[in-house]
Amino acid sequence: MLAALFPALLLLAVAPAWAERVKVDETADIAYYVDTASISDAGELRRATVIHDHPTQEPGGVRSRLVSYEIDCTGERLRSIAVTEYGEPMAQGRALASTERVSEWLYVAPRTGSSIGARGPYRPIVRFVCSR
């Protein structure tokens, strides 16, 4: 009897490790999923990982990227701090390349001089993460 229950108990033990990935935006070329388990709440400055998932492989064999962002909820801006590229969908399989580099802040709030269009993916990412 105990041997029959072991697989179910194992699934229950690892279930919290499974992250919920929520699609926050999609275009014809890419879908963006926030890993809700990765959201760290440090007040108005948060961190989260986002999967950039392409429907087909890009040049160099990249099919998806796992991007770590730092998000400033008050300033409505974000910047990438690390990127890992994968040859499989949804940041699965072997990593093809990985870099840790802090980018410039991208402002997502509507403002004069903002380089982020109103329909870009970054605004939904910031709003989703800051609403958690």
C-alpha positions as a Markdown table, in Angstrom:
| # | Residue | x | y | z |
|---|---|---|---|---|
| 1 | Met | 0.0 | 0.0 | 0.0 |
| 2 | Leu | 2.8 | 2.4 | 0.9 |
| 3 | Ala | 4.5 | 1.7 | -2.4 |
| 4 | Ala | 1.4 | 2.6 | -4.3 |
| 5 | Leu | 1.1 | 6.0 | -2.4 |
| 6 | Phe | 4.8 | 6.9 | -3.0 |
| 7 | Pro | 4.3 | 8.4 | -6.5 |
| 8 | Ala | 1.4 | 10.6 | -5.3 |
| 9 | Leu | 3.4 | 11.8 | -2.3 |
| 10 | Leu | 6.3 | 12.6 | -4.5 |
| 11 | Leu | 4.2 | 14.7 | -6.7 |
| 12 | Leu | 2.8 | 16.6 | -3.7 |
| 13 | Ala | 6.3 | 17.2 | -2.4 |
| 14 | Val | 7.6 | 18.7 | -5.6 |
| 15 | Ala | 4.4 | 20.6 | -6.7 |
| 16 | Pro | 5.4 | 23.9 | -5.0 |
| 17 | Ala | 8.6 | 23.9 | -7.1 |
| 18 | Trp | 6.5 | 24.0 | -10.3 |
| 19 | Ala | 6.2 | 27.7 | -11.2 |
| 20 | Glu | 3.1 | 29.2 | -12.7 |
| 21 | Arg | 3.9 | 30.9 | -15.9 |
| 22 | Val | 1.4 | 33.6 | -16.9 |
| 23 | Lys | 1.3 | 34.9 | -20.5 |
| 24 | Val | 1.2 | 38.7 | -20.2 |
| 25 | Asp | 1.6 | 39.6 | -23.9 |
| 26 | Glu | 1.9 | 38.1 | -27.3 |
| 27 | Thr | 2.7 | 39.3 | -30.8 |
| 28 | Ala | 3.1 | 37.3 | -34.1 |
| 29 | Asp | 6.8 | 36.8 | -33.3 |
| 30 | Ile | 6.9 | 36.2 | -29.6 |
| 31 | Ala | 5.0 | 35.4 | -26.4 |
| 32 | Tyr | 6.0 | 36.7 | -22.9 |
| 33 | Tyr | 5.4 | 34.7 | -19.8 |
| 34 | Val | 6.1 | 35.9 | -16.2 |
| 35 | Asp | 7.3 | 33.2 | -13.8 |
| 36 | Thr | 5.1 | 34.1 | -10.8 |
| 37 | Ala | 7.3 | 32.1 | -8.4 |
| 38 | Ser | 10.3 | 34.3 | -9.4 |
| 39 | Ile | 8.7 | 37.6 | -8.4 |
| 40 | Ser | 10.6 | 39.1 | -5.4 |
| 41 | Asp | 8.8 | 41.8 | -3.5 |
| 42 | Ala | 11.2 | 44.3 | -2.1 |
| 43 | Gly | 8.7 | 47.1 | -2.0 |
| 44 | Glu | 8.6 | 49.2 | -5.1 |
| 45 | Leu | 11.8 | 47.6 | -6.6 |
| 46 | Arg | 11.1 | 44.0 | -7.6 |
| 47 | Arg | 12.7 | 41.2 | -9.6 |
| 48 | Ala | 11.1 | 38.7 | -11.9 |
| 49 | Thr | 12.0 | 36.3 | -14.7 |
| 50 | Val | 10.2 | 36.4 | -18.0 |
| 51 | Ile | 10.3 | 33.8 | -20.8 |
| 52 | His | 10.4 | 35.3 | -24.3 |
| 53 | Asp | 9.1 | 32.4 | -26.4 |
| 54 | His | 9.4 | 32.4 | -30.2 |
| 55 | Pro | 7.1 | 30.2 | -32.4 |
| 56 | Thr | 10.1 | 29.2 | -34.6 |
| 57 | Gln | 13.9 | 29.2 | -34.1 |
| 58 | Glu | 15.7 | 32.5 | -34.7 |
| 59 | Pro | 19.2 | 32.7 | -36.3 |
| 60 | Gly | 21.7 | 30.9 | -34.1 |
| 61 | Gly | 19.2 | 28.3 | -33.1 |
| 62 | Val | 17.5 | 30.4 | -30.3 |
| 63 | Arg | 13.9 | 29.5 | -29.7 |
| 64 | Ser | 13.4 | 31.1 | -26.3 |
| 65 | Arg | 15.1 | 33.4 | -23.7 |
| 66 | Leu | 14.8 | 33.5 | -19.9 |
| 67 | Val | 15.3 | 37.2 | -18.9 |
| 68 | Ser | 15.7 | 38.4 | -15.4 |
| 69 | Tyr | 14.4 | 41.9 | -14.9 |
| 70 | Glu | 14.6 | 44.5 | -12.2 |
| 71 | Ile | 11.4 | 46.4 | -12.1 |
| 72 | Asp | 10.8 | 49.9 | -10.5 |
| 73 | Cys | 7.1 | 50.0 | -9.8 |
| 74 | Thr | 7.1 | 53.7 | -8.8 |
| 75 | Gly | 9.1 | 54.9 | -11.8 |
| 76 | Glu | 7.3 | 52.5 | -14.2 |
| 77 | Arg | 10.5 | 51.2 | -15.6 |
| 78 | Leu | 12.5 | 48.0 | -16.0 |
| 79 | Arg | 15.9 | 46.8 | -17.0 |
| 80 | Ser | 17.3 | 43.4 | -17.7 |
| 81 | Ile | 20.0 | 42.0 | -15.4 |
| 82 | Ala | 20.6 | 38.5 | -17.0 |
| 83 | Val | 19.6 | 36.6 | -20.1 |
| 84 | Thr | 19.9 | 32.9 | -21.0 |
| 85 | Glu | 19.1 | 31.6 | -24.5 |
| 86 | Tyr | 17.6 | 28.2 | -25.2 |
| 87 | Gly | 17.1 | 26.1 | -28.3 |
| 88 | Glu | 13.8 | 24.7 | -27.1 |
| 89 | Pro | 10.5 | 26.4 | -26.3 |
| 90 | Met | 9.7 | 27.9 | -22.9 |
| 91 | Ala | 13.3 | 28.1 | -21.7 |
| 92 | Gln | 13.7 | 24.3 | -21.8 |
| 93 | Gly | 16.6 | 22.1 | -22.8 |
| 94 | Arg | 20.3 | 23.0 | -22.9 |
| 95 | Ala | 21.3 | 26.7 | -22.5 |
| 96 | Leu | 22.9 | 28.0 | -25.6 |
| 97 | Ala | 24.3 | 31.2 | -24.1 |
| 98 | Ser | 24.0 | 33.2 | -20.9 |
| 99 | Thr | 25.0 | 36.8 | -20.1 |
| 100 | Glu | 24.8 | 38.9 | -16.9 |
| 101 | Arg | 24.7 | 42.6 | -17.8 |
| 102 | Val | 22.6 | 45.3 | -16.4 |
| 103 | Ser | 20.8 | 47.2 | -19.2 |
| 104 | Glu | 19.7 | 50.9 | -19.2 |
| 105 | Trp | 16.3 | 51.5 | -17.6 |
| 106 | Leu | 13.4 | 51.4 | -20.1 |
| 107 | Tyr | 10.5 | 53.6 | -19.1 |
| 108 | Val | 7.1 | 52.1 | -19.9 |
| 109 | Ala | 4.8 | 54.9 | -18.6 |
| 110 | Pro | 3.5 | 57.2 | -21.4 |
| 111 | Arg | 5.8 | 60.1 | -21.4 |
| 112 | Thr | 7.4 | 62.5 | -23.9 |
| 113 | Gly | 10.6 | 61.0 | -25.2 |
| 114 | Ser | 9.9 | 57.4 | -24.1 |
| 115 | Ser | 11.3 | 54.8 | -26.5 |
| 116 | Ile | 8.7 | 52.2 | -25.5 |
| 117 | Gly | 5.6 | 52.2 | -27.7 |
| 118 | Ala | 2.2 | 51.9 | -26.1 |
| 119 | Arg | 1.7 | 48.4 | -27.5 |
| 120 | Gly | 5.1 | 47.1 | -26.5 |
| 121 | Pro | 5.5 | 44.0 | -24.2 |
| 122 | Tyr | 7.3 | 45.8 | -21.4 |
| 123 | Arg | 4.3 | 47.8 | -20.1 |
| 124 | Pro | 2.2 | 44.6 | -19.5 |
| 125 | Ile | 5.2 | 42.9 | -17.8 |
| 126 | Val | 5.7 | 45.9 | -15.4 |
| 127 | Arg | 2.0 | 46.2 | -14.6 |
| 128 | Phe | 1.6 | 42.4 | -13.9 |
| 129 | Val | 4.6 | 42.2 | -11.7 |
| 130 | Cys | 3.7 | 45.4 | -9.7 |
| 131 | Ser | 0.2 | 44.2 | -9.2 |
| 132 | Arg | 1.3 | 41.1 | -7.3 |
